[in-house]
Amino acid sequence: MAEISASRLKESRPSCGTPRPPISPPNPAPAALPAEPQEGLAADQHPDHDTIATFRQEHLANLAQLFVQVLQLCQRAGLVKLGHVVLDGTKVKANASKHKAMSYERMGEVEKRLEAEVQALLQEAARVDAEEDGRYGKGRRGDELPKELARRESRLEEIREGKAALEQEAREAAEKKQTEVEAQIKEREKQERERGQKFGGRPPQAPDPGQAQPDPQAQRNFTDPGSRIMKDGATKEFVQAYNAQAVVDSHAQVILVAAVTQEANDKKQLVPRLKEVSVQMGIPPRQATADNGYFSESNVTDAQLQGIDLLVVPDRQKHGEIRPATTGPPQPDASVAERMRHKLRTAEGQAVYKLRKAVVEPVFGQIKEGRGFRRFLLRGLGKVQAEWQVICATHNLLKLFRFGWSPQNA
């Protein structure tokens, strides 16, 4: 029986030479499960753009904090030297049309016109109601506002809110000016006591915040009230925008400070932005350059910037203009602006300042032209500030990526 069984088994084999699959044992060992995939930020899913946009809005503050963390990585990678930094600003369009802006003077005119139209519509509505009551009797439903009246009332409310906001801004500006003037008056009185003689001329006058009124041409946008109408330096056009500021390290064009201001003028940005470099990096930069938009005597002599070699041109320079170098020290009685002009005319000053454009302008070009970021997606100063920090953080991440640095190699 054993031989027959063996022969039959042998005959039952396939003639093609392909072996049969092995017979599984009665209780096979369980197969090893595949390793679970590492879940990333998207949990191994492929979210659509709406999900990503919602995630960004919900976690915008945390994403903005990444700017400092990425900057620290750039510092560890040796991409930040703090030898020479450049401060500049660029106008970035707001998520709003300039045609949705209105001046304070115009608001007053439109408010009066809308009030008259609303009163006329209310009178007409009352007349029609009385006529319909007489024709159909009371009790019919008619409590919805006519479209014309609803539209004008909502517009009137927007304009009143806009006027109130501009008036509040004027009061706050007057209060700030009042504090500054009072400090100047105290300092003036102190100097007069020390010298035993009063200064000539009128002392500074503090404004009364209670009497403060907005400038008739002060603008407010109804879509994004935080944005302002500004002149774009590149196109020379007036746009609804924010003024995006950046301090860039000259070694590898890493952005050290990213900030947004509602002021079209850069005058008040020099001190806080360079001070922020010291806070972010722990030490101040050795040298800093900025164009004439940042110059004022109080700026370049501010005690908070002591230890930084400042080169801030007092006057607008024509494109390609080359001024003859000067030697020797400035005149002993030279003003702050004259001393700065002399410093910028030295061979060393010219050599450093001509690098300014080559450091900062490519950064704005990479962001606006290369990556297509020409308009903020969010509205409101706080959200726009965070959005700009995210944009600048990704700029620095690209620097790290192209440099080929990773924490494992550090």
CORRASUL-V770706 format. One record per residue. N is the residue number from 0. SS is DSSP state (H for helix, E for strand, L for the rest). OMEGA is omega as a letter, one per 40 degrees, with the letter a starting at -180 (NA if undefined). Layout:
n=N ss=SS omega=OMEGA
n=N ss=SS omega=OMEGA
//
This chain:
n=0 ss=L omega=a
n=1 ss=H omega=a
n=2 ss=H omega=i
n=3 ss=H omega=a
n=4 ss=H omega=a
n=5 ss=H omega=a
n=6 ss=H omega=i
n=7 ss=H omega=i
n=8 ss=H omega=a
n=9 ss=H omega=i
n=10 ss=H omega=a
n=11 ss=L omega=i
n=12 ss=L omega=i
n=13 ss=L omega=a
n=14 ss=L omega=a
n=15 ss=L omega=i
n=16 ss=L omega=i
n=17 ss=L omega=a
n=18 ss=L omega=i
n=19 ss=L omega=i
n=20 ss=L omega=a
n=21 ss=L omega=i
n=22 ss=L omega=a
n=23 ss=L omega=i
n=24 ss=L omega=a
n=25 ss=L omega=a
n=26 ss=L omega=a
n=27 ss=L omega=i
n=28 ss=L omega=i
n=29 ss=L omega=i
n=30 ss=L omega=i
n=31 ss=L omega=i
n=32 ss=L omega=i
n=33 ss=L omega=a
n=34 ss=L omega=i
n=35 ss=L omega=i
n=36 ss=L omega=i
n=37 ss=L omega=a
n=38 ss=L omega=i
n=39 ss=L omega=a
n=40 ss=L omega=a
n=41 ss=L omega=i
n=42 ss=L omega=i
n=43 ss=L omega=i
n=44 ss=L omega=i
n=45 ss=L omega=a
n=46 ss=L omega=i
n=47 ss=L omega=a
n=48 ss=H omega=i
n=49 ss=H omega=i
n=50 ss=H omega=i
n=51 ss=H omega=i
n=52 ss=H omega=i
n=53 ss=H omega=i
n=54 ss=H omega=a
n=55 ss=H omega=a
n=56 ss=H omega=a
n=57 ss=H omega=a
n=58 ss=L omega=a
n=59 ss=H omega=a
n=60 ss=H omega=i
n=61 ss=H omega=i
n=62 ss=H omega=i
n=63 ss=H omega=i
n=64 ss=H omega=i
n=65 ss=H omega=a
n=66 ss=H omega=a
n=67 ss=H omega=a
n=68 ss=H omega=i
n=69 ss=H omega=i
n=70 ss=H omega=i
n=71 ss=H omega=i
n=72 ss=H omega=i
n=73 ss=H omega=i
n=74 ss=H omega=i
n=75 ss=H omega=a
n=76 ss=L omega=i
n=77 ss=L omega=a
n=78 ss=L omega=a
n=79 ss=L omega=a
n=80 ss=L omega=a
n=81 ss=L omega=i
n=82 ss=L omega=i
n=83 ss=E omega=i
n=84 ss=E omega=a
n=85 ss=E omega=i
n=86 ss=E omega=i
n=87 ss=E omega=i
n=88 ss=E omega=i
n=89 ss=E omega=i
n=90 ss=E omega=i
n=91 ss=E omega=a
n=92 ss=E omega=i
n=93 ss=L omega=i
n=94 ss=L omega=a
n=95 ss=L omega=i
n=96 ss=L omega=i
n=97 ss=H omega=i
n=98 ss=H omega=i
n=99 ss=H omega=i
n=100 ss=E omega=a
n=101 ss=E omega=i
n=102 ss=E omega=i
n=103 ss=H omega=i
n=104 ss=H omega=a
n=105 ss=H omega=i
n=106 ss=H omega=i
n=107 ss=H omega=a
n=108 ss=H omega=a
n=109 ss=H omega=i
n=110 ss=H omega=i
n=111 ss=H omega=a
n=112 ss=H omega=a
n=113 ss=H omega=i
n=114 ss=H omega=i
n=115 ss=H omega=a
n=116 ss=H omega=i
n=117 ss=H omega=i
n=118 ss=H omega=i
n=119 ss=H omega=i
n=120 ss=H omega=i
n=121 ss=H omega=i
n=122 ss=H omega=i
n=123 ss=H omega=i
n=124 ss=H omega=i
n=125 ss=H omega=i
n=126 ss=H omega=a
n=127 ss=H omega=i
n=128 ss=H omega=a
n=129 ss=H omega=i
n=130 ss=H omega=a
n=131 ss=H omega=i
n=132 ss=H omega=i
n=133 ss=H omega=a
n=134 ss=H omega=a
n=135 ss=H omega=a
n=136 ss=L omega=a
n=137 ss=L omega=i
n=138 ss=L omega=i
n=139 ss=L omega=a
n=140 ss=L omega=i
n=141 ss=L omega=a
n=142 ss=L omega=i
n=143 ss=L omega=i
n=144 ss=L omega=i
n=145 ss=L omega=a
n=146 ss=H omega=a
n=147 ss=H omega=a
n=148 ss=H omega=i
n=149 ss=H omega=a
n=150 ss=H omega=a
n=151 ss=H omega=i
n=152 ss=H omega=i
n=153 ss=H omega=i
n=154 ss=H omega=i
n=155 ss=H omega=i
n=156 ss=H omega=i
n=157 ss=H omega=a
n=158 ss=H omega=i
n=159 ss=H omega=i
n=160 ss=H omega=i
n=161 ss=H omega=i
n=162 ss=H omega=a
n=163 ss=H omega=i
n=164 ss=H omega=i
n=165 ss=H omega=i
n=166 ss=H omega=i
n=167 ss=H omega=i
n=168 ss=H omega=i
n=169 ss=H omega=i
n=170 ss=H omega=i
n=171 ss=H omega=i
n=172 ss=H omega=i
n=173 ss=H omega=i
n=174 ss=H omega=i
n=175 ss=H omega=i
n=176 ss=H omega=i
n=177 ss=H omega=i
n=178 ss=H omega=i
n=179 ss=H omega=a
n=180 ss=H omega=i
n=181 ss=H omega=i
n=182 ss=H omega=i
n=183 ss=H omega=a
n=184 ss=H omega=i
n=185 ss=H omega=i
n=186 ss=H omega=i
n=187 ss=H omega=i
n=188 ss=H omega=i
n=189 ss=H omega=i
n=190 ss=H omega=i
n=191 ss=H omega=i
n=192 ss=H omega=a
n=193 ss=H omega=a
n=194 ss=H omega=i
n=195 ss=L omega=a
n=196 ss=L omega=a
n=197 ss=L omega=i
n=198 ss=L omega=i
n=199 ss=L omega=i
n=200 ss=L omega=a
n=201 ss=L omega=i
n=202 ss=L omega=i
n=203 ss=L omega=a
n=204 ss=L omega=i
n=205 ss=L omega=i
n=206 ss=L omega=i
n=207 ss=L omega=a
n=208 ss=H omega=a
n=209 ss=H omega=a
n=210 ss=H omega=a
n=211 ss=L omega=i
n=212 ss=L omega=i
n=213 ss=L omega=i
n=214 ss=L omega=a
n=215 ss=L omega=a
n=216 ss=L omega=i
n=217 ss=L omega=a
n=218 ss=E omega=i
n=219 ss=E omega=a
n=220 ss=E omega=a
n=221 ss=L omega=i
n=222 ss=L omega=i
n=223 ss=L omega=a
n=224 ss=L omega=a
n=225 ss=L omega=a
n=226 ss=L omega=a
n=227 ss=E omega=i
n=228 ss=E omega=a
n=229 ss=E omega=i
n=230 ss=E omega=i
n=231 ss=L omega=a
n=232 ss=L omega=a
n=233 ss=L omega=a
n=234 ss=L omega=a
n=235 ss=L omega=i
n=236 ss=L omega=i
n=237 ss=E omega=a
n=238 ss=E omega=i
n=239 ss=E omega=a
n=240 ss=E omega=i
n=241 ss=E omega=i
n=242 ss=E omega=a
n=243 ss=E omega=a
n=244 ss=E omega=i
n=245 ss=E omega=i
n=246 ss=E omega=a
n=247 ss=E omega=i
n=248 ss=E omega=a
n=249 ss=L omega=a
n=250 ss=L omega=a
n=251 ss=L omega=i
n=252 ss=L omega=i
n=253 ss=L omega=i
n=254 ss=E omega=a
n=255 ss=E omega=a
n=256 ss=E omega=i
n=257 ss=E omega=a
n=258 ss=E omega=i
n=259 ss=E omega=i
n=260 ss=E omega=i
n=261 ss=L omega=a
n=262 ss=L omega=i
n=263 ss=L omega=i
n=264 ss=L omega=a
n=265 ss=L omega=a
n=266 ss=H omega=a
n=267 ss=H omega=a
n=268 ss=H omega=a
n=269 ss=H omega=a
n=270 ss=H omega=a
n=271 ss=H omega=a
n=272 ss=H omega=i
n=273 ss=H omega=i
n=274 ss=H omega=i
n=275 ss=H omega=i
n=276 ss=H omega=a
n=277 ss=H omega=i
n=278 ss=H omega=a
n=279 ss=H omega=a
n=280 ss=H omega=a
n=281 ss=L omega=i
n=282 ss=L omega=i
n=283 ss=L omega=i
n=284 ss=L omega=i
n=285 ss=L omega=a
n=286 ss=E omega=a
n=287 ss=E omega=i
n=288 ss=E omega=i
n=289 ss=E omega=a
n=290 ss=L omega=a
n=291 ss=H omega=i
n=292 ss=H omega=a
n=293 ss=H omega=a
n=294 ss=L omega=i
n=295 ss=L omega=a
n=296 ss=H omega=i
n=297 ss=H omega=i
n=298 ss=H omega=a
n=299 ss=H omega=i
n=300 ss=L omega=a
n=301 ss=L omega=a
n=302 ss=H omega=a
n=303 ss=H omega=a
n=304 ss=H omega=i
n=305 ss=L omega=a
n=306 ss=L omega=i
n=307 ss=L omega=i
n=308 ss=E omega=a
n=309 ss=E omega=i
n=310 ss=E omega=a
n=311 ss=E omega=a
n=312 ss=L omega=a
n=313 ss=L omega=a
n=314 ss=L omega=i
n=315 ss=L omega=i
n=316 ss=L omega=i
n=317 ss=L omega=a
n=318 ss=L omega=i
n=319 ss=L omega=a
n=320 ss=L omega=i
n=321 ss=L omega=a
n=322 ss=L omega=a
n=323 ss=L omega=i
n=324 ss=L omega=i
n=325 ss=L omega=i
n=326 ss=L omega=i
n=327 ss=L omega=a
n=328 ss=L omega=i
n=329 ss=L omega=i
n=330 ss=L omega=a
n=331 ss=L omega=a
n=332 ss=L omega=a
n=333 ss=L omega=i
n=334 ss=L omega=i
n=335 ss=H omega=a
n=336 ss=H omega=i
n=337 ss=H omega=i
n=338 ss=H omega=i
n=339 ss=H omega=i
n=340 ss=H omega=i
n=341 ss=H omega=a
n=342 ss=H omega=a
n=343 ss=H omega=i
n=344 ss=H omega=i
n=345 ss=L omega=a
n=346 ss=H omega=i
n=347 ss=H omega=a
n=348 ss=H omega=i
n=349 ss=H omega=a
n=350 ss=H omega=a
n=351 ss=H omega=a
n=352 ss=H omega=a
n=353 ss=L omega=i
n=354 ss=L omega=a
n=355 ss=H omega=a
n=356 ss=H omega=a
n=357 ss=H omega=a
n=358 ss=H omega=a
n=359 ss=H omega=a
n=360 ss=H omega=i
n=361 ss=H omega=i
n=362 ss=H omega=i
n=363 ss=H omega=i
n=364 ss=H omega=i
n=365 ss=H omega=a
n=366 ss=H omega=a
n=367 ss=H omega=a
n=368 ss=H omega=a
n=369 ss=H omega=a
n=370 ss=L omega=i
n=371 ss=L omega=a
n=372 ss=L omega=a
n=373 ss=L omega=a
n=374 ss=E omega=i
n=375 ss=L omega=i
n=376 ss=L omega=a
n=377 ss=L omega=a
n=378 ss=L omega=a
n=379 ss=L omega=a
n=380 ss=H omega=a
n=381 ss=H omega=a
n=382 ss=H omega=i
n=383 ss=H omega=i
n=384 ss=H omega=i
n=385 ss=H omega=i
n=386 ss=H omega=i
n=387 ss=H omega=i
n=388 ss=H omega=i
n=389 ss=H omega=i
n=390 ss=H omega=a
n=391 ss=H omega=i
n=392 ss=H omega=i
n=393 ss=H omega=i
n=394 ss=H omega=a
n=395 ss=H omega=i
n=396 ss=H omega=i
n=397 ss=H omega=i
n=398 ss=H omega=i
n=399 ss=H omega=a
n=400 ss=H omega=a
n=401 ss=H omega=i
n=402 ss=H omega=i
n=403 ss=L omega=a
n=404 ss=L omega=i
n=405 ss=L omega=a
n=406 ss=H omega=a
n=407 ss=H omega=a
n=408 ss=H omega=a
n=409 ss=L omega=NA
//
